[in-house]
Amino acid sequence: MNCKNVKDVNMATVWFLMALIALPGVPAISYKGYYAYHTQEQCEEQRVSLENFIVDQEFSKGHNTFYVETYCLEMQAFEDQLKKYREEEKRGIELGAQNLGA
């Protein structure tokens, strides 16, 4: 979907890593976004690490039966968002996402 209000704004493509989790007896699928990458390849490389992280988390919660699937979704981001991200990353500030070795 495109928004005509952003036609004169510089946008950049990012790849957003997202996980979907299904648990028996729960009426909805859980979802969570984890991190944005500059290339699809970087994002794809992290999918298995994220799935393993979620499996460990669910087991620690006592959930022995569940289904996890991850996706790399292409998304447009504003340049100022990426600039702010790079500044925070250089200073070593936690960016609100699990560090998956990216």
DSSP file (Angstrom, degrees, kcal/mol; ACC not computed):
  #  RESIDUE AA STRUCTURE BP1 BP2  ACC     N-H-->O    O-->H-N    N-H-->O    O-->H-N    TCO  KAPPA ALPHA  PHI   PSI    X-CA   Y-CA   Z-CA
    1    1 A M              0   0    0      0, 0.0     2,-0.3     0, 0.0     0, 0.0   0.000 360.0 360.0 360.0 135.0    0.0    0.0    0.0
    2    2 A N        -     0   0    0      3,-0.0     2,-0.5     2,-0.0     3,-0.0  -0.844 360.0-145.3-110.0 148.6    1.3    3.4   -0.9
    3    3 A C    >   -     0   0    0     -2,-0.3     3,-1.6     1,-0.1     4,-0.1  -0.964   6.6-148.9-113.8 124.7    0.4    6.7    0.8
    4    4 A K  G >  S+     0   0    0     -2,-0.5     3,-1.1     1,-0.3     4,-0.2   0.686  91.5  71.0 -69.3 -15.9    0.3    9.7   -1.5
    5    5 A N  G 3  S+     0   0    0      1,-0.2     3,-0.3     2,-0.1    -1,-0.3   0.651  97.2  51.1 -73.2 -13.7    1.3   12.0    1.4
    6    6 A V  G X  S+     0   0    0     -3,-1.6     3,-1.7     1,-0.2    -1,-0.2   0.245  72.8 109.2-105.7  12.8    4.8   10.6    1.3
    7    7 A K  T <  S+     0   0    0     -3,-1.1    -1,-0.2     1,-0.3    -2,-0.1   0.778  84.0  43.5 -63.6 -26.1    5.5   10.9   -2.4
    8    8 A D  T 3  S+     0   0    0     -3,-0.3     2,-0.4    -4,-0.2    -1,-0.3   0.278  97.8  93.3-100.9  10.7    8.1   13.8   -1.9
    9    9 A V  S <  S-     0   0    0     -3,-1.7     2,-0.4    70,-0.0    -3,-0.0  -0.843  81.4-113.9-106.5 139.6    9.8   12.1    1.1
   10   10 A N        -     0   0    0     -2,-0.4    69,-1.6    68,-0.0     2,-0.3  -0.569  39.1-173.6 -72.0 127.1   12.9    9.9    0.8
   11   11 A M  E     -A   78   0A   0     -2,-0.4     2,-0.4    67,-0.2    67,-0.2  -0.855  10.7-155.3-119.8 156.2   12.1    6.4    1.7
   12   12 A A  E     -A   77   0A   0     65,-2.7    65,-3.1    -2,-0.3     2,-0.4  -0.977  20.3-118.7-131.0 145.9   14.3    3.3    2.1
   13   13 A T  E     +A   76   0A   0     -2,-0.4     2,-0.3    63,-0.2    63,-0.2  -0.691  35.2 175.1 -83.9 132.9   13.5   -0.4    1.9
   14   14 A V  E     -A   75   0A   0     61,-3.0    61,-2.6    -2,-0.4     2,-0.5  -0.890  28.5-128.7-128.3 163.3   14.1   -2.5    5.0
   15   15 A W  E     -AB  74  37A   0     22,-3.0    22,-3.0    -2,-0.3     2,-0.5  -0.967  22.9-153.4-117.2 116.8   13.3   -6.1    5.7
   16   16 A F  E     -AB  73  36A   0     57,-3.0    57,-2.8    -2,-0.5     2,-0.6  -0.792   7.0-140.9 -99.1 124.1   11.3   -6.6    8.9
   17   17 A L  E     +AB  72  35A   0     18,-3.2    17,-3.0    -2,-0.5    18,-0.8  -0.736  28.9 175.5 -87.9 121.7   11.7   -9.9   10.8
   18   18 A M  E     -AB  71  33A   0     53,-2.7    53,-2.7    -2,-0.6     2,-0.4  -0.949  16.6-154.2-130.8 145.6    8.4  -11.1   12.2
   19   19 A A  E     -AB  70  32A   0     13,-2.6    13,-2.0    -2,-0.3     2,-0.4  -0.952   0.6-160.5-122.5 141.4    7.3  -14.2   14.0
   20   20 A L  E     -AB  69  31A   0     49,-2.9    49,-2.2    -2,-0.4     2,-0.4  -0.966  11.6-168.2-116.0 135.9    3.8  -15.8   14.3
   21   21 A I  E     -AB  68  30A   0      9,-2.8     9,-2.6    -2,-0.4     2,-0.5  -0.989   5.6-165.3-131.1 126.1    3.2  -18.3   17.1
   22   22 A A  E     -A   67   0A   0     45,-2.8    45,-2.4    -2,-0.4     7,-0.1  -0.938   7.2-173.9-111.1 131.5    0.2  -20.6   17.5
   23   23 A L    >   -     0   0    0     -2,-0.5     3,-1.6     5,-0.4    43,-0.2  -0.967  31.5-107.1-121.9 139.2   -0.6  -22.3   20.8
   24   24 A P  T 3  S+     0   0    0      0, 0.0    41,-0.1     0, 0.0    -2,-0.0  -0.377 104.0  19.1 -64.0 141.8   -3.3  -24.9   21.3
   25   25 A G  T 3  S+     0   0    0      1,-0.2     0, 0.0    -2,-0.1     0, 0.0   0.421  95.9 114.3  80.7  -2.2   -6.4  -23.6   23.2
   26   26 A V    <   -     0   0    0     -3,-1.6    -1,-0.2     1,-0.1    -3,-0.2  -0.897  61.5-145.4-102.4 128.4   -5.6  -20.0   22.5
   27   27 A P  S    S+     0   0    0      0, 0.0     2,-0.3     0, 0.0    -1,-0.1   0.577  76.8  45.1 -73.8  -7.8   -8.1  -18.3   20.2
   28   28 A A  S    S-     0   0    0     -5,-0.1     2,-0.4     0, 0.0    -5,-0.4  -0.949  81.1-114.5-135.1 154.2   -5.7  -16.0   18.4
   29   29 A I        -     0   0    0     -2,-0.3     2,-0.2    -7,-0.1    -7,-0.2  -0.730  34.3-133.4 -83.4 132.6   -2.3  -16.3   16.7
   30   30 A S  E     -B   21   0A   0     -9,-2.6    -9,-2.8    -2,-0.4     2,-0.3  -0.597  25.6-174.2 -83.9 148.2    0.4  -14.3   18.5
   31   31 A Y  E     +B   20   0A   0     -2,-0.2     2,-0.3   -11,-0.2   -11,-0.2  -0.993   9.3 176.3-142.6 151.8    2.7  -12.1   16.5
   32   32 A K  E     -B   19   0A   0    -13,-2.0   -13,-2.6    -2,-0.3     2,-0.3  -0.968  22.2-138.0-155.2 138.0    5.7  -10.0   17.2
   33   33 A G  E     +B   18   0A   0     -2,-0.3   -15,-0.2   -15,-0.2     3,-0.1  -0.767  21.5 177.1 -93.6 143.4    8.2   -8.0   15.2
   34   34 A Y  E     -     0   0A   0    -17,-3.0     2,-0.3     1,-0.4   -16,-0.1   0.784  50.4 -15.7-116.9 -40.8   11.8   -8.3   16.1
   35   35 A Y  E     -B   17   0A   0    -18,-0.8   -18,-3.2    62,-0.1     2,-0.4  -0.991  47.6-127.9-167.4 153.6   14.2   -6.3   14.0
   36   36 A A  E     -B   16   0A   0     -2,-0.3     2,-0.3   -20,-0.2   -20,-0.2  -0.950  24.9-164.8-114.7 136.8   14.6   -4.5   10.6
   37   37 A Y  E     -B   15   0A   0    -22,-3.0   -22,-3.0    -2,-0.4    -2,-0.0  -0.823  26.1-130.1-118.7 157.3   17.5   -5.3    8.3
   38   38 A H  S    S+     0   0    0     -2,-0.3     2,-0.3   -24,-0.2   -25,-0.1   0.736  91.9  34.2 -79.3 -22.8   18.9   -3.4    5.3
   39   39 A T  S  > S-     0   0    0    -24,-0.1     4,-1.7     1,-0.1   -24,-0.1  -0.939  74.8-126.3-131.7 155.9   18.8   -6.5    3.0
   40   40 A Q  H  > S+     0   0    0     -2,-0.3     4,-3.0     1,-0.2     5,-0.2   0.877 111.7  57.5 -63.8 -37.2   16.6   -9.5    2.6
   41   41 A E  H  > S+     0   0    0      1,-0.2     4,-2.1     2,-0.2    -1,-0.2   0.914 104.9  49.8 -61.9 -43.8   19.7  -11.8    2.9
   42   42 A Q  H  > S+     0   0    0      1,-0.2     4,-0.7     2,-0.2    -1,-0.2   0.915 113.8  46.7 -60.2 -42.4   20.5  -10.3    6.4
   43   43 A C  H >X S+     0   0    0     -4,-1.7     3,-1.2     1,-0.2     4,-0.6   0.938 110.6  50.7 -65.2 -48.0   17.0  -10.9    7.5
   44   44 A E  H >< S+     0   0    0     -4,-3.0     3,-0.9     1,-0.3     4,-0.5   0.851 103.6  60.2 -60.3 -35.3   16.8  -14.4    6.1
   45   45 A E  H 3< S+     0   0    0     -4,-2.1     4,-0.4     1,-0.2    -1,-0.3   0.761 105.9  48.7 -63.7 -24.0   20.0  -15.3    7.9
   46   46 A Q  H <X S+     0   0    0     -3,-1.2     4,-2.4    -4,-0.7    -1,-0.2   0.536  85.1  89.1 -94.4  -7.9   18.4  -14.5   11.3
   47   47 A R  H <X S+     0   0    0     -3,-0.9     4,-2.6    -4,-0.6     5,-0.2   0.920  89.4  45.7 -59.6 -47.5   15.1  -16.4   10.9
   48   48 A V  H  > S+     0   0    0     -4,-0.5     4,-2.7     1,-0.2    -1,-0.2   0.904 111.8  52.6 -65.1 -40.8   16.4  -19.7   12.3
   49   49 A S  H  > S+     0   0    0     -4,-0.4     4,-2.2     1,-0.2    -1,-0.2   0.913 111.2  47.2 -59.7 -42.3   18.1  -17.9   15.2
   50   50 A L  H  X S+     0   0    0     -4,-2.4     4,-2.6     2,-0.2    -2,-0.2   0.926 110.9  50.8 -65.6 -44.4   14.8  -16.2   16.0
   51   51 A E  H  X S+     0   0    0     -4,-2.6     4,-2.5     1,-0.2    -2,-0.2   0.917 111.4  48.3 -59.8 -43.0   12.8  -19.5   15.8
   52   52 A N  H  X S+     0   0    0     -4,-2.7     4,-2.4     2,-0.2    -1,-0.2   0.898 110.6  51.8 -63.6 -40.4   15.3  -21.1   18.1
   53   53 A F  H  X S+     0   0    0     -4,-2.2     4,-2.2    -5,-0.2    -2,-0.2   0.922 111.2  46.9 -60.7 -45.4   15.0  -18.2   20.6
   54   54 A I  H  X S+     0   0    0     -4,-2.6     4,-3.0     2,-0.2     5,-0.2   0.905 109.8  53.3 -65.3 -42.1   11.2  -18.4   20.5
   55   55 A V  H  X S+     0   0    0     -4,-2.5     4,-2.6     1,-0.2     5,-0.2   0.942 110.3  47.6 -57.6 -47.9   11.3  -22.2   21.0
   56   56 A D  H  X S+     0   0    0     -4,-2.4     4,-2.1     1,-0.2    -1,-0.2   0.908 113.0  49.0 -59.6 -42.3   13.5  -21.7   24.1
   57   57 A Q  H  X S+     0   0    0     -4,-2.2     4,-1.1     2,-0.2    -2,-0.2   0.914 112.0  47.4 -64.5 -44.0   11.2  -19.0   25.4
   58   58 A E  H  <>S+     0   0    0     -4,-3.0     5,-2.5     1,-0.2     3,-0.4   0.905 111.5  50.5 -67.1 -41.2    8.1  -21.1   25.0
   59   59 A F  H ><5S+     0   0    0     -4,-2.6     3,-1.6    -5,-0.2    -1,-0.2   0.908 107.5  54.0 -61.5 -40.3    9.6  -24.1   26.6
   60   60 A S  H 3<5S+     0   0    0     -4,-2.1    -1,-0.2     1,-0.3    -2,-0.2   0.757 105.7  54.0 -67.0 -22.3   10.7  -22.0   29.6
   61   61 A K  T 3<5S-     0   0    0     -4,-1.1    -1,-0.3    -3,-0.4    -2,-0.2   0.470 123.5-106.7 -85.6  -3.2    7.0  -20.9   29.9
   62   62 A G  T < 5S+     0   0    0     -3,-1.6     2,-0.9    -4,-0.3    -3,-0.2   0.574  74.6 140.1  88.3   9.8    6.0  -24.5   30.1
   63   63 A H      < +     0   0    0     -5,-2.5    -1,-0.3    -6,-0.2    -2,-0.1  -0.781  18.1 168.5 -88.8 108.3    4.5  -24.6   26.6
   64   64 A N        +     0   0    0     -2,-0.9     2,-0.5     1,-0.2    -1,-0.2   0.626  64.8  52.1 -95.3 -14.8    5.4  -27.9   25.1
   65   65 A T  S    S+     0   0    0     -7,-0.1     2,-0.3   -41,-0.1    -1,-0.2  -0.977  71.8 118.2-126.2 119.0    3.1  -27.8   22.1
   66   66 A F        -     0   0    0     -2,-0.5     2,-0.4   -43,-0.2   -43,-0.2  -0.968  47.9-127.2-165.6 168.4    3.2  -24.8   19.7
   67   67 A Y  E     -A   22   0A   0    -45,-2.4   -45,-2.8    -2,-0.3     2,-0.4  -0.997  21.1-170.2-130.9 131.6    3.9  -23.8   16.1
   68   68 A V  E     +A   21   0A   0     -2,-0.4     2,-0.4   -47,-0.2   -47,-0.2  -0.967   7.8 173.4-123.9 136.5    6.3  -21.0   15.1
   69   69 A E  E     -A   20   0A   0    -49,-2.2   -49,-2.9    -2,-0.4     2,-0.3  -0.993  12.6-157.8-140.1 137.4    6.8  -19.5   11.7
   70   70 A T  E     -A   19   0A   0     -2,-0.4     2,-0.3   -51,-0.2   -51,-0.2  -0.819   7.0-169.8-115.6 155.7    9.0  -16.5   10.8
   71   71 A Y  E     -A   18   0A   0    -53,-2.7   -53,-2.7    -2,-0.3     2,-0.6  -0.986  21.4-140.6-141.5 147.6    8.8  -14.1    7.9
   72   72 A C  E     -A   17   0A   0     -2,-0.3     2,-0.5   -55,-0.2   -55,-0.2  -0.958  29.2-164.4-107.1 113.0   11.0  -11.3    6.4
   73   73 A L  E     -A   16   0A   0    -57,-2.8   -57,-3.0    -2,-0.6     2,-0.3  -0.847  17.3-128.0-105.3 129.9    8.6   -8.6    5.2
   74   74 A E  E     +A   15   0A   0     -2,-0.5     2,-0.3   -59,-0.2   -59,-0.2  -0.575  38.6 170.4 -74.7 134.5    9.6   -5.9    2.8
   75   75 A M  E     -A   14   0A   0    -61,-2.6   -61,-3.0    -2,-0.3     2,-0.5  -0.993  33.4-124.8-146.2 148.1    8.7   -2.4    4.2
   76   76 A Q  E     -A   13   0A   0     -2,-0.3     2,-0.3   -63,-0.2   -63,-0.2  -0.820  30.5-173.0 -93.3 134.0    9.4    1.2    3.4
   77   77 A A  E     -A   12   0A   0    -65,-3.1   -65,-2.7    -2,-0.5     2,-0.2  -0.902  28.5-104.7-124.0 154.2   10.9    3.3    6.2
   78   78 A F  E >>  -A   11   0A   0     -2,-0.3     4,-1.5   -67,-0.2     3,-0.9  -0.542  27.1-124.7 -76.2 143.6   11.6    7.0    6.5
   79   79 A E  H 3> S+     0   0    0    -69,-1.6     4,-2.4     1,-0.3     5,-0.2   0.859 110.9  57.6 -56.6 -37.8   15.2    8.0    6.1
   80   80 A D  H 3> S+     0   0    0    -70,-0.2     4,-2.2     1,-0.2    -1,-0.3   0.823 102.2  55.6 -67.0 -28.3   15.1    9.8    9.4
   81   81 A Q  H <> S+     0   0    0     -3,-0.9     4,-2.3     2,-0.2    -1,-0.2   0.927 110.1  45.2 -64.2 -44.5   14.1    6.6   11.1
   82   82 A L  H  X S+     0   0    0     -4,-1.5     4,-2.6     2,-0.2    -2,-0.2   0.876 111.2  52.9 -68.4 -37.2   17.2    4.9    9.7
   83   83 A K  H  X S+     0   0    0     -4,-2.4     4,-2.1     2,-0.2    -1,-0.2   0.937 111.0  46.6 -62.3 -45.9   19.4    7.8   10.7
   84   84 A K  H  X S+     0   0    0     -4,-2.2     4,-2.4     1,-0.2    -2,-0.2   0.909 111.8  51.8 -62.3 -42.6   18.1    7.7   14.3
   85   85 A Y  H  X S+     0   0    0     -4,-2.3     4,-2.8     1,-0.2    -2,-0.2   0.933 109.1  49.4 -58.6 -47.7   18.6    3.9   14.3
   86   86 A R  H  X S+     0   0    0     -4,-2.6     4,-2.3     1,-0.2    -1,-0.2   0.883 110.5  50.9 -62.0 -38.9   22.2    4.2   13.1
   87   87 A E  H  X S+     0   0    0     -4,-2.1     4,-1.5     2,-0.2    -1,-0.2   0.926 113.2  44.8 -63.4 -45.5   23.0    6.8   15.7
   88   88 A E  H  X>S+     0   0    0     -4,-2.4     5,-2.3     1,-0.2     4,-0.5   0.901 112.3  52.5 -65.5 -40.8   21.6    4.6   18.5
   89   89 A E  H ><5S+     0   0    0     -4,-2.8     3,-1.0     1,-0.2    -2,-0.2   0.903 106.9  52.0 -63.3 -42.2   23.4    1.6   17.1
   90   90 A K  H 3<5S+     0   0    0     -4,-2.3    -1,-0.2     1,-0.3    -2,-0.2   0.847 109.1  50.4 -63.3 -34.5   26.8    3.4   17.1
   91   91 A R  H 3<5S-     0   0    0     -4,-1.5    -1,-0.3    -5,-0.2    -2,-0.2   0.548 114.3-119.6 -81.8  -6.6   26.3    4.4   20.7
   92   92 A G  T <<5 +     0   0    0     -3,-1.0     2,-0.3    -4,-0.5    -3,-0.2   0.762  55.5 159.9  77.4  25.0   25.5    0.8   21.6
   93   93 A I      < -     0   0    0     -5,-2.3    -1,-0.2    -6,-0.1     2,-0.1  -0.614  50.0-104.0 -83.5 139.8   22.0    1.5   22.9
   94   94 A E        -     0   0    0     -2,-0.3    -1,-0.1     1,-0.1     4,-0.1  -0.430  28.6-155.4 -60.0 129.7   19.5   -1.3   23.1
   95   95 A L        -     0   0    0      2,-0.3    -1,-0.1    -2,-0.1     3,-0.1   0.178  44.2 -98.4-100.0  16.9   17.1   -0.9   20.2
   96   96 A G  S    S+     0   0    0      1,-0.3     2,-0.3   -61,-0.0    -2,-0.1   0.678  92.9  99.1  80.2  16.2   14.2   -2.7   21.7
   97   97 A A  S    S-     0   0    0    -62,-0.0    -2,-0.3     0, 0.0     2,-0.3  -0.962  82.1 -97.9-134.3 152.6   14.8   -5.9   19.9
   98   98 A Q        -     0   0    0     -2,-0.3     2,-0.7    -3,-0.1   -48,-0.0  -0.521  41.3-120.8 -65.9 129.0   16.4   -9.2   20.8
   99   99 A N        +     0   0    0     -2,-0.3    -1,-0.1     1,-0.1   -64,-0.0  -0.647  34.5 177.3 -75.4 113.7   20.0   -9.2   19.6
  100  100 A L        -     0   0    0     -2,-0.7    -1,-0.1   -47,-0.0   -51,-0.1   0.100  61.0 -86.1-107.2  20.7   20.2  -12.2   17.3
  101  101 A G              0   0    0      1,-0.0    -2,-0.1   -52,-0.0   -52,-0.0   0.698 360.0 360.0  87.0  19.4   23.8  -11.8   16.1
  102  102 A A              0   0    0    -56,-0.0    -1,-0.0   -59,-0.0    -3,-0.0   0.486 360.0 360.0 -75.8 360.0   23.1   -9.4   13.3
